């Protein structure tokens, strides 16, 4: 009930009143005379001082002068900006026709709302106004977090009688943990902002208005100086919630309803398994929009372009890459497999099993660690893998801890533990191969490049009894020396893996293959570029010299004018041939294999 003296202040004793609900912080009623709405009358929430009405009056006058529709303050019959009754503040605002929504069901509403907010901010850009009322500290995030931290700390050891909600405390800790990773807010000048851009504070044109059109902003008590970061943060919190503002279930969803409808109507492109990506510049669509150009490759199919017809949902191969001596049909496809590692982590790997192998425990196999370590083995065309799989080697390429694509915790699980847990994940692949029934445990080799070469060296040195042969390509040998010879960007990446080199020197030593190289037993082939800026030729030679002095079987091939990786086609082919020959000799015992290795 609105007190009689409040209505009398505006001369509305005979008016019809209708309570308005939904999203309004102030108790609000529509005022009707002769059946037509003329105003709203509101009892202010205690969070706002009465002086806020002076701000609303000034700012709405400015908005109206700039051509925007806006509710205007209606003064009392005796000229007051508000009326007080029993310690409560009442005010009246002019009526604006429109409708309120509490959740966005269509992107057209968000577009109309964005246009309205943009016009609102443009209109306020030249406003000169000193606020009579300001809510101090509303957006003082550090202060809010500090108070939350104090409450969480105070909850420790509190007796049950204190009435502390354990769930609330847990949520508080979660908020504090998340806040530690947030960047500092930019130090930018304040600007006039609405302060609470939840979707229900926007008024839209009532049906049958088409297209959807924003009319004005309401609930203007939160006007004040702020930044766009907070202004848009409020908007995204509400606009991207597919449920209503006051619903018990609140989520943050940028995947709007239109895209959801498209996703439901869409179908997966009928393309062969492997790596499929849209290709084309400036767009992948044909001029008429009826076809797409797609790049497809897989571990048993080199990269080619395909044309996908959207109407028939059918793809035709456009280009046909020629790979000397290889046809796609006899090459085994990749299989995704999983196994448990030493600590229970599930490791994903790609597996290639040559056709027509006997499951009699006599076949050779290879573990193929990938580079990085911040990388991932995927189902793409890598000639080395098929050169070996097509010659009867079972190949497995794990994605150990430190790999991308399996969550940030998994990616960071190798921090200051290079060649530790991730090596054990590679050893889990060996156990997987043994358990398959196909593989001879005494005929398992390992090969990789860059970090995969590093992993090859660590495996041969730390677990020498496991391996029958190895081929390493430009693998890291000593992290400390790499730090001295590499570019600044790579050095920062290395520090992100092992920490500061001075404070964490032990990790640089314990995680380097040079520490374990004297324990290598298996025959090792080293393939190295002459001009490698990350792994100097001298370090590779040091490995060779140490192993030869130990009486081990080791060979090396240096490629002139090559860096960290081989880019010349003739060198790529030569490296593959040498790798195949090495494993033919030491895993299959084929001494007649043609070899180009220099002794």
Buried (B, 14 or more C-beta within 10 A) or exposed (E): EBBEEBBEBBEBEEBBBEEBEEBBBBBBBBBBEEEEBBBBBBBBEEEBBBBBBBBBBBBBEBBBEBEBBBBBBBBBEEEEBBBBBEEBBBBBBBBBEBEBBBBBEBEBBBBBBBEBBEBBBEBBEEBEBEBBBBBEEBBEEEEBBEEBBEEBEEBEEEEEEEEBEEEEBEEBBEBEEEBEEEEEEEEEEEBBBBBBBBBBBBBBBEEEEEEBBBBBBBBBBBBBBBBEEBBBEBBEBBBBBBEBBEEEEEEEEEEBBEEEEEEEEEEEBEEBBBBBEEBEEEEBBBEEEEBBBBBBBBBBBBBBBBBBEEEEEEBEEEEEEEEEEBEBEEBBBBEEBEBEBEEEBEBBBBBBBBEEBEEEEEBBBBBBBBBBBBBBBBBBBBBBBBBBBBEBBBBBBBBBBBBBEBEEEBBEBBBBBBBBBBBBBBBBBBBBBBEBEBBBEEBBBBBBBBBBBBBBBBBBBBBEEBBBBBBBBBBBBBBBBBBEBBEEEBBEEBEEBBBEBEEEBEBBEBBBBBBBBEEBBBBBBBBBBEEBEBBBBEBBBBBBEBBEEEEBBBBBBBBEEBBBBBEEEEBBBBBBBBBBBBBBBBBBEEEEBEBEBEE
